[in-house]
Amino acid sequence: MRQPKGQTKPTDTHLGRAAARIFAANERMNQMIIEDLDPAAWNAKPPGKARSIAAVFTHVHNVRTKWVRLTAPHLKVPRQLQRAHCTPKQARAGLAESAACCERMLAEALGGSGGGIKKFVRDGWARPWPVGPEMLCYMISHEAHHRGQVLMLANQLGFPLPQNVMYGIWNWEKLWKECGASGGPGDDI
């Protein structure tokens, strides 16, 4: 809905806090997968021209660094990961660092004050978007797409993840608590 001329949008700090928590839960899913992934699957050559699991997770991290660099250049951008040499331990550390930056960026952008963040820039070739829920949705969709690739590749390569991980990535109440909340989604934002 368009604001009448001269009026400003009301601040929504709830949205900023919720967006940061949602992204933290998203990152916890990535961490769970890498924690329980058979190490032999990490660099295994998938069929066809598909990326290895290592390449998928390094891509996720590197795209996050691009989002932060282009959207919130005042934040310290983590170093990119090199897919040819990245270990699961390095990926977990890099992903945790880039997730923390994305959480700060989302909290600032959607938290009402804006923190100077006015536009979400996905890529240098893409038209910038005004900050809003679409920013979070795009970021989560990108990550979920690649998480699905990893789970499919692990199965195809003969390294399916344990059921507790497969079900655990859908247990939002538990994920929420693991990310520091006292209740489930919406309880304490």
PLY file of the C-alpha trace (Angstrom):
ply
format ascii 1.0
element vertex 189
property float x
property float y
property float z
element edge 188
property int vertex1
property int vertex2
end_header
0.00 0.00 0.00
1.34 3.43 -0.95
2.03 5.87 1.88
0.37 9.29 1.65
2.81 11.99 0.58
4.84 13.36 3.45
4.27 10.36 5.74
6.96 7.86 6.57
6.59 4.13 6.92
6.15 2.94 10.49
9.18 1.16 11.85
8.88 -2.59 12.17
11.61 -3.86 14.44
9.69 -7.13 14.78
10.30 -7.85 11.09
14.03 -7.15 11.43
14.38 -9.44 14.45
12.26 -12.15 12.83
14.26 -11.97 9.57
17.54 -12.35 11.43
16.19 -15.32 13.41
14.77 -16.95 10.26
18.14 -16.65 8.55
19.85 -18.10 11.64
17.49 -21.12 11.50
18.25 -21.45 7.80
21.97 -21.51 8.60
21.46 -24.08 11.35
20.00 -26.38 8.66
23.17 -26.00 6.57
25.35 -26.71 9.60
23.35 -29.85 10.49
23.83 -31.23 6.99
27.58 -30.65 6.94
27.96 -32.01 10.52
26.39 -35.34 9.57
27.53 -35.61 5.96
29.89 -38.51 5.29
33.31 -36.90 4.63
33.69 -39.06 1.52
30.69 -37.27 -0.02
32.23 -33.80 0.32
34.38 -33.86 -2.84
32.83 -36.90 -4.55
32.29 -36.38 -8.27
28.56 -36.22 -8.99
27.07 -37.56 -12.21
27.01 -35.27 -15.23
28.07 -31.67 -14.91
26.69 -31.14 -11.42
28.74 -29.33 -8.78
30.23 -31.31 -5.92
28.74 -30.82 -2.46
31.84 -28.80 -1.54
31.25 -26.54 -4.55
27.58 -26.04 -3.65
28.31 -24.96 -0.08
31.20 -22.69 -1.12
28.87 -21.12 -3.70
26.26 -20.43 -0.99
28.89 -18.73 1.18
30.37 -16.74 -1.72
26.96 -15.50 -2.86
26.25 -14.32 0.67
29.48 -12.33 0.66
28.35 -10.70 -2.58
24.96 -9.78 -1.11
26.65 -8.17 1.89
29.31 -6.40 -0.19
26.75 -4.93 -2.59
23.91 -4.25 -0.13
25.64 -3.40 3.15
29.22 -2.37 2.32
29.67 -0.92 5.82
29.70 -4.49 7.19
32.95 -6.44 7.20
32.66 -8.90 4.32
34.01 -12.39 5.04
36.66 -13.88 2.78
35.39 -16.04 -0.05
35.94 -19.80 0.05
37.83 -21.69 -2.66
35.77 -24.72 -3.67
38.78 -26.71 -4.88
40.45 -26.60 -1.47
37.64 -26.03 1.02
37.20 -28.59 3.80
33.92 -29.20 5.62
35.42 -27.51 8.70
36.36 -24.41 6.66
32.92 -24.37 5.03
31.17 -24.56 8.40
33.24 -21.67 9.74
32.81 -19.59 6.58
29.08 -20.22 6.42
28.67 -19.30 10.10
30.53 -16.04 9.49
28.62 -15.12 6.33
25.31 -16.06 7.98
26.07 -13.71 10.87
26.72 -10.90 8.36
23.47 -11.66 6.53
21.60 -11.68 9.85
23.00 -8.23 10.71
22.19 -6.96 7.23
18.60 -8.24 7.45
18.11 -6.86 10.97
19.33 -3.44 9.85
17.48 -3.38 6.55
14.17 -4.65 7.89
14.42 -3.36 11.44
12.87 0.01 10.84
15.91 2.27 10.98
17.27 0.82 7.76
20.82 1.32 9.01
21.46 3.14 5.77
20.43 0.09 3.74
17.93 1.23 1.15
18.29 -1.38 -1.60
18.93 -5.11 -1.79
21.43 -5.84 -4.54
21.47 -9.51 -5.51
24.15 -9.17 -8.16
25.89 -6.50 -10.18
23.76 -7.32 -13.23
20.43 -7.39 -11.33
18.14 -4.44 -10.75
18.27 -3.46 -7.04
15.11 -3.96 -5.00
13.84 -1.76 -2.19
14.45 -3.51 1.13
11.46 -5.52 2.29
10.29 -9.06 2.95
11.13 -9.96 -0.66
14.82 -9.63 0.24
14.55 -12.31 2.92
12.41 -14.54 0.70
14.94 -14.36 -2.12
17.84 -15.18 0.21
16.05 -18.14 1.82
14.86 -19.47 -1.57
18.41 -19.41 -2.90
19.68 -21.34 0.11
16.83 -23.86 0.14
17.39 -24.59 -3.55
21.05 -25.42 -2.94
20.30 -27.35 0.26
17.95 -29.51 -1.81
20.74 -30.06 -4.34
23.08 -31.20 -1.57
20.55 -33.64 -0.14
19.85 -35.06 -3.59
23.57 -35.35 -4.41
24.30 -37.08 -1.11
21.64 -39.67 -1.96
22.82 -40.09 -5.56
26.41 -40.54 -4.41
25.40 -43.24 -1.92
25.78 -41.11 1.22
22.22 -40.38 2.38
21.96 -38.28 5.51
20.54 -39.83 8.67
16.82 -39.53 9.31
17.39 -37.31 12.35
18.94 -34.71 10.00
16.31 -35.15 7.29
13.52 -34.59 9.83
15.55 -32.18 11.95
15.78 -29.53 9.24
11.97 -29.32 9.40
11.75 -29.02 13.20
11.52 -25.24 13.37
10.73 -25.16 17.08
14.01 -26.96 17.82
15.95 -24.92 15.25
14.53 -21.72 16.72
15.71 -22.70 20.22
19.14 -23.74 18.91
19.39 -20.21 17.51
18.84 -18.64 20.93
15.08 -18.26 21.18
13.23 -19.31 24.30
10.12 -20.36 22.38
9.12 -21.29 18.86
8.66 -19.06 15.83
6.81 -15.88 16.77
6.89 -16.53 20.53
9.60 -14.10 21.60
10.51 -11.83 18.76
0 1
1 2
2 3
3 4
4 5
5 6
6 7
7 8
8 9
9 10
10 11
11 12
12 13
13 14
14 15
15 16
16 17
17 18
18 19
19 20
20 21
21 22
22 23
23 24
24 25
25 26
26 27
27 28
28 29
29 30
30 31
31 32
32 33
33 34
34 35
35 36
36 37
37 38
38 39
39 40
40 41
41 42
42 43
43 44
44 45
45 46
46 47
47 48
48 49
49 50
50 51
51 52
52 53
53 54
54 55
55 56
56 57
57 58
58 59
59 60
60 61
61 62
62 63
63 64
64 65
65 66
66 67
67 68
68 69
69 70
70 71
71 72
72 73
73 74
74 75
75 76
76 77
77 78
78 79
79 80
80 81
81 82
82 83
83 84
84 85
85 86
86 87
87 88
88 89
89 90
90 91
91 92
92 93
93 94
94 95
95 96
96 97
97 98
98 99
99 100
100 101
101 102
102 103
103 104
104 105
105 106
106 107
107 108
108 109
109 110
110 111
111 112
112 113
113 114
114 115
115 116
116 117
117 118
118 119
119 120
120 121
121 122
122 123
123 124
124 125
125 126
126 127
127 128
128 129
129 130
130 131
131 132
132 133
133 134
134 135
135 136
136 137
137 138
138 139
139 140
140 141
141 142
142 143
143 144
144 145
145 146
146 147
147 148
148 149
149 150
150 151
151 152
152 153
153 154
154 155
155 156
156 157
157 158
158 159
159 160
160 161
161 162
162 163
163 164
164 165
165 166
166 167
167 168
168 169
169 170
170 171
171 172
172 173
173 174
174 175
175 176
176 177
177 178
178 179
179 180
180 181
181 182
182 183
183 184
184 185
185 186
186 187
187 188
